[in-house]
Amino acid sequence: MQDPQELRSLPAWKVHTLTAYRKDTWSLSVTRNRRLTLRIDIAEREICDLNLEDYH
């Protein structure tokens, strides 16, 4: 991946960025209630703070 926006090319993942205090966090759908959330350090080209979260 050269640019984090490339994640959006996979519609099944329902990729989006979060807002408010988590504005630099990306969310990817795993199951109906579960999401992978992560931050991307562009300078270091790495994923940070990877979590599996229950949204409901």
Secondary structure, 3 states (H helix, E strand, C coil): CCCHHHHHHCHHHCCEECCHHHCCEEEEECCCCEEEEEEEECCCCEEEEEEEEECC
